[in-house]
Amino acid sequence: MCDILVTHNRFRRKRKKVNNGIKTKAIVLAMCTVVLVAMSALASAGGKPENIADGVTTDERDSSKTENGTEVTGWGNDIPNLEITDKKVLPYSINQGEEGILYLTISEVDGNDNAMYTKIYLEIINADGCCFSEDNRTKAYIYLGPIYKSDSVERALKLKVPSYAPPGERTINITVEYDDYYGILPWGHYSKYADVDFTVTPTPTPTPEPTSVSVTPSAQTVSQGSPFTATIIVDPKVSIAGVQFDLSFDPSLVSVDSVTEGDLLTQGGADTYFSQGTIDNPAGTITGLSGAITTPGETVSSSGVFTTIQMTAKSVEGTSTLNLSNVIVGDLSGNPVTITVNAGNVTVTPCADDWDVNGDGHVNVLDMIRVGQHWGETGGPHWIREDVNKDGNVNVLDIIVIGQHWTG
């Protein structure tokens, strides 16, 4: 009998718990029903309830409307209105192997309401290797959260253009999605669309600094009848294997005695070909002066003297330009390299002692020999150094002046 009573009491308690659970579920269901009925009533009545603050009631619901790039699913016009107010890629032209930046500004432009749960979806169309730098993908997602009335939010994303990306225009599709809420109730979902372009350009080939070919010294002064030297220095900015040029000068002021090869092309111990060119003193030229490395595969890239030119000043005062022309500097493949050319000049001045005819610092028989070589010649006053007394005649009077200044 006792067992029967215990079992009965347990059954009653269990049934009571079941009834309590059913009551709870019924209450929740009733609340949900009230909310749904209220929302349905609001929808059928024309959208959001009256705005107590400004007394404006929203327009009639339009469940599927597209205007000005906006896809709308919601109620009326008392809604947030987001616009993509700025969109650009800087630089617009991105070189292969470099990066750019996408700048976006999203603004609530009407001041009607706050945009909630704002999101941006981005996709690079015809990417061909271009991607967003953060995750190396062609798509990107940005969560902005709320954008309040009349407010703006700015974002920037890095774009990566690989070196293998083919040149051409790219387009980024932009989608902005946001929601409208009334209290805690979702009131509408909206989307805005836009595109922004950028272009991929080939990586510019760097222009090397030009190789210089220079007459050294760039300017010098020598006495009449004195020998002097002009060197041609080449300063390569890339590896080179050969040089060629012509030289011109004033034949009334200076003359060329000899041309010798310098150390430029032999720096690495390579074999070379060298030609002093054709020396034409009456014309004042050296043509076809050239040299090249003949050891296969050898080049030079350090500055050096290509050639040394021995010259002599004549007895006429003045300045002669030493001008380089037809200058060619070549690389190992036989291609010309970029160059700059620097000419020189030499100024011929009178000797301090006209009786030191050969300019060696001594007055002796060697000066008499020079006079003897031009004996009987005539010209303008001191047209040559052998006209020591400057009377236009080379004769015994010049010998007398030498003798008067004899140093032995």
C-alpha positions in Angstrom: 0.0 0.0 0.0 2.8 2.4 0.9 4.5 1.6 -2.4 1.4 2.6 -4.3 1.2 6.0 -2.5 4.8 6.8 -3.1 4.4 6.0 -6.8 1.3 8.2 -7.0 3.0 11.2 -5.4 5.9 10.9 -7.8 3.5 10.9 -10.7 1.7 14.0 -9.5 5.0 15.9 -9.1 6.2 14.9 -12.6 2.9 16.0 -14.1 3.1 19.3 -12.3 6.6 20.0 -13.8 5.3 19.1 -17.3 2.4 21.5 -16.9 4.7 24.3 -15.7 6.9 23.8 -18.9 3.9 23.9 -21.1 2.7 27.2 -19.4 6.2 28.8 -20.0 6.2 27.9 -23.6 2.7 29.2 -24.1 3.7 32.5 -22.5 6.7 32.9 -24.9 4.6 31.9 -27.9 1.9 34.4 -26.9 4.6 37.2 -26.6 6.0 36.4 -30.0 2.5 36.4 -31.5 1.9 39.9 -30.0 5.1 41.2 -31.6 4.3 39.7 -35.0 0.8 41.0 -34.9 2.2 44.5 -33.9 4.7 44.4 -36.8 2.1 43.3 -39.2 -0.2 46.0 -38.1 2.5 48.6 -38.5 3.4 47.3 -42.0 -0.2 47.4 -43.1 -0.7 50.9 -41.6 2.1 52.4 -43.6 5.6 51.6 -42.2 7.4 53.0 -39.2 5.3 54.4 -36.4 4.9 58.2 -36.2 8.2 59.9 -35.3 7.4 61.5 -32.0 10.3 63.9 -32.3 9.4 65.6 -35.5 5.8 64.4 -36.2 6.8 62.8 -39.6 5.3 59.6 -40.6 7.1 57.4 -43.1 5.8 56.7 -46.6 4.2 53.5 -47.7 6.4 50.4 -47.8 8.0 49.5 -51.1 9.5 46.0 -50.7 11.6 46.0 -53.9 12.8 49.3 -55.2 16.0 50.3 -57.0 17.0 54.0 -57.4 20.3 55.6 -58.3 22.3 52.4 -57.7 20.5 51.7 -54.5 18.8 48.4 -53.9 16.2 48.8 -51.1 14.2 46.4 -49.1 12.5 48.3 -46.3 10.0 51.0 -45.4 9.5 54.6 -46.5 11.9 57.6 -46.8 12.7 58.1 -43.1 15.7 55.9 -43.6 19.4 56.2 -43.5 20.9 57.1 -46.9 24.5 56.1 -47.4 26.5 57.2 -50.4 30.0 56.4 -51.6 31.1 60.0 -51.6 34.7 59.4 -52.5 36.5 56.6 -54.2 39.9 56.6 -55.8 43.0 54.6 -56.3 46.3 56.4 -55.9 48.4 56.4 -57.9 45.9 55.8 -60.7 48.7 54.2 -62.7 50.5 51.5 -60.6 53.8 50.1 -62.0 54.3 46.4 -62.1 55.8 45.2 -58.8 54.5 48.1 -56.8 51.6 49.0 -54.6 48.7 51.5 -54.6 46.0 52.5 -52.2 42.2 52.4 -52.5 40.6 55.3 -50.6 36.9 55.1 -49.8 34.6 57.5 -48.0 31.1 56.4 -47.0 28.7 59.1 -45.8 25.1 59.3 -44.5 24.0 62.2 -46.7 20.3 62.8 -45.8 20.6 63.1 -42.0 17.4 61.0 -41.6 18.6 58.0 -39.6 21.6 56.0 -38.4 22.8 53.2 -40.7 23.5 50.0 -38.8 25.7 47.0 -39.4 27.4 48.7 -42.4 29.6 46.5 -44.5 31.7 46.9 -47.6 32.4 44.2 -50.1 35.1 44.7 -52.7 36.2 42.7 -55.7 38.9 43.3 -58.3 37.5 42.4 -61.7 39.9 41.0 -64.4 42.5 41.0 -61.6 45.3 39.2 -63.5 47.3 38.8 -60.4 46.3 42.1 -58.7 45.1 41.7 -55.2 44.5 43.3 -51.8 47.8 43.3 -49.9 46.4 42.2 -46.5 45.5 38.7 -47.5 46.6 38.5 -51.2 43.1 37.9 -52.4 41.0 39.6 -55.1 38.1 40.1 -52.7 38.0 42.1 -49.4 35.4 42.7 -46.7 35.3 45.6 -44.3 32.9 45.9 -41.3 32.1 49.5 -40.5 29.4 49.1 -37.9 27.1 52.1 -37.5 27.4 55.3 -39.5 25.4 58.0 -37.7 23.3 60.7 -39.2 25.3 63.1 -41.4 28.5 61.3 -40.5 31.2 59.8 -42.7 33.7 57.0 -42.4 37.0 56.7 -44.4 38.9 53.6 -45.1 42.1 52.8 -47.1 43.3 49.4 -48.4 46.6 48.6 -50.0 46.6 47.1 -53.5 49.4 44.9 -54.7 50.4 44.7 -58.4 52.9 41.8 -59.0 55.7 42.2 -61.5 54.0 39.6 -63.8 50.7 41.4 -63.9 49.9 42.4 -67.6 49.5 46.1 -68.2 45.9 47.3 -68.6 43.0 48.8 -66.8 41.4 47.1 -63.7 38.0 47.7 -62.1 37.1 47.3 -58.4 33.4 46.6 -57.7 32.2 48.2 -54.5 29.1 47.1 -52.6 28.0 48.8 -49.4 25.3 47.1 -47.4 23.6 48.5 -44.3 20.5 48.1 -42.2 17.8 50.3 -40.8 16.5 49.6 -37.3 13.5 50.8 -35.3 14.5 50.3 -31.7 15.5 46.7 -31.7 13.5 45.7 -34.7 15.2 45.4 -38.1 13.3 47.8 -40.4 15.1 47.5 -43.8 18.2 46.3 -45.7 19.9 48.5 -48.3 22.7 48.2 -50.8 24.8 50.7 -52.8 27.0 50.0 -55.7 29.9 51.7 -57.4 33.1 51.0 -59.4 36.5 52.5 -59.3 39.3 52.0 -61.9 43.1 51.8 -61.9 45.6 50.8 -64.5 48.7 48.7 -64.4 51.7 50.1 -66.2 55.0 48.4 -67.2 57.8 48.8 -64.8 60.0 51.6 -66.2 63.4 50.5 -67.2 65.9 52.5 -65.1 68.1 54.8 -67.2 71.7 54.3 -66.1 73.8 57.3 -65.4 75.7 58.1 -68.6 79.2 57.1 -69.2 81.4 60.2 -69.4 84.2 60.7 -72.0 86.3 63.7 -71.1 89.4 65.6 -72.2 91.7 66.0 -69.1 92.7 68.5 -68.0 89.6 70.4 -69.1 91.6 73.6 -69.5 95.4 74.2 -69.5 97.8 77.0 -70.3 101.1 76.3 -72.1 103.9 78.5 -73.4 104.6 78.9 -77.1 106.6 76.1 -78.4 106.1 74.0 -75.3 105.0 70.3 -75.4 101.9 69.3 -73.4 99.7 66.3 -72.9 95.9 65.8 -73.2 94.4 62.5 -71.9 91.0 61.1 -72.7 89.4 59.6 -69.6 86.4 57.3 -69.8 84.3 56.8 -66.6 81.9 53.9 -67.3 78.6 53.6 -65.5 77.9 50.2 -67.0 80.3 47.5 -68.2 81.9 48.5 -71.5 84.2 46.8 -74.0 85.3 49.5 -76.5 85.6 53.2 -77.3 85.9 55.3 -80.5 86.1 59.0 -81.2 87.6 61.8 -83.4 89.5 64.8 -82.0 89.7 68.3 -83.6 91.9 71.2 -82.7 93.1 74.6 -84.0 96.1 73.7 -86.3 97.4 77.3 -86.1 97.9 77.0 -82.3 98.8 73.3 -81.6 99.9 70.1 -83.3 99.7 66.4 -82.4 103.0 64.5 -81.9 101.8 61.0 -80.9 98.9 59.0 -79.6 99.4 56.1 -77.1 96.9 53.6 -75.5 96.0 54.1 -71.9 95.1 51.5 -69.2 91.3 51.7 -69.5 90.7 48.5 -71.5 93.6 46.5 -70.0 92.5 46.9 -66.3 91.5 43.2 -66.0 94.5 42.0 -68.0 92.5 41.6 -71.2 94.0 41.7 -74.7 93.0 44.7 -76.7 93.0 46.2 -80.2 94.1 49.8 -80.4 94.3 52.2 -83.3 95.8 55.7 -83.0 93.6 56.8 -85.9 94.8 59.2 -88.6 96.6 62.3 -87.5 96.2 65.2 -89.8 98.0 68.3 -88.3 97.3 70.6 -91.3 93.6 69.9 -90.9 93.7 69.9 -87.1 92.1 66.4 -86.7 92.6 62.9 -85.4 90.0 60.6 -87.0 89.1 57.0 -86.2 90.9 56.7 -82.9 89.6 53.5 -81.4 90.2 50.6 -79.1 88.4 47.4 -78.0 88.8 44.4 -75.7 89.5 41.3 -77.7 89.4 38.7 -74.8 86.0 37.0 -75.0 83.6 37.9 -72.2 85.8 40.6 -70.7 84.6 44.1 -69.9 85.6 47.0 -67.7 83.5 49.2 -65.5 86.1 51.4 -63.7 87.3 54.8 -64.8 90.6 54.9 -66.7 92.7 56.6 -69.3 91.7 55.5 -72.8 94.5 57.3 -74.6 97.2 59.9 -74.1 97.9 62.5 -76.8 101.2 64.3 -76.9 100.9 67.8 -78.4 103.0 70.9 -79.0 102.0 74.5 -78.8 103.0 76.7 -81.7 104.3 80.2 -81.6 101.0 81.9 -82.0 99.0 83.0 -79.0 95.4 81.9 -78.6 93.1 79.3 -77.3 92.3 76.0 -79.1 89.4 73.8 -78.3 90.1 70.1 -78.0 86.8 68.8 -79.3 85.6 65.2 -79.2 83.1 64.1 -81.9 81.7 60.8 -83.3 82.1 59.4 -79.8 80.9 55.8 -79.4 81.2 53.6 -76.2 80.0 50.0 -76.6 79.0 47.2 -74.3 79.9 43.5 -74.6 76.9 42.9 -77.0 78.1 45.6 -79.3 75.4 48.1 -78.3 76.1 51.8 -77.7 75.8 53.0 -74.1 74.5 56.4 -73.0 77.3 58.9 -72.8 78.2 62.5 -72.0 81.1 64.2 -73.7 83.3 66.9 -72.2 85.7 68.8 -74.4 88.8 70.6 -73.3 90.9 73.6 -74.3 94.5 74.8 -74.3 95.6 78.4 -74.2 99.0 79.2 -75.8 100.8 82.2 -74.2 104.1 83.9 -74.9 107.3 82.5 -73.3 108.7 84.7 -70.5 112.0 84.5 -72.4 111.7 84.7 -76.2 115.3 83.7 -76.6 114.7 80.3 -75.0 113.4 79.2 -78.4 112.8 75.5 -77.5 111.3 76.3 -74.1 113.6 74.1 -72.1 114.7 76.7 -69.6 118.2 77.1 -71.0 119.6 79.4 -73.6 122.3 77.6 -75.5 123.2 76.0 -78.8 120.0 74.0 -79.0 118.1 77.3 -79.4 120.6 78.3 -82.2 119.9 75.0 -83.9 116.2 75.9 -84.0 116.9 79.3 -85.5 119.2 77.6 -88.1 116.4 75.3 -89.1 114.3 78.3 -90.2 117.1 80.4 -91.5 116.0 83.0 -94.1 112.3 82.5 -93.5 110.0 85.5 -93.3 106.6 86.2 -91.9 104.7 88.5 -89.5 106.5 89.7 -86.4 107.2 86.7 -84.2 105.1 84.4 -86.4 107.3 81.6 -85.1 109.5 81.4 -82.0 112.6 81.3 -84.1 112.0 85.0 -85.0 113.5 85.9 -81.7 113.7 89.7 -82.2 110.2 89.8 -83.7 111.1 91.6 -86.9 109.5 89.0 -89.2 112.9 87.7 -90.4 114.9 84.7 -89.2 118.6 85.7 -89.6 121.8 86.6 -87.7 120.0 89.2 -85.6 118.1 86.4 -83.8 121.4 84.6 -83.2 122.8 87.8 -81.6 119.8 88.0 -79.1 120.3 84.3 -78.1 124.0 85.0 -77.6 123.2 88.0 -75.4 121.2 85.7 -73.0 123.4 82.7 -73.1 123.2 80.4 -70.1 125.1 77.4 -71.5 
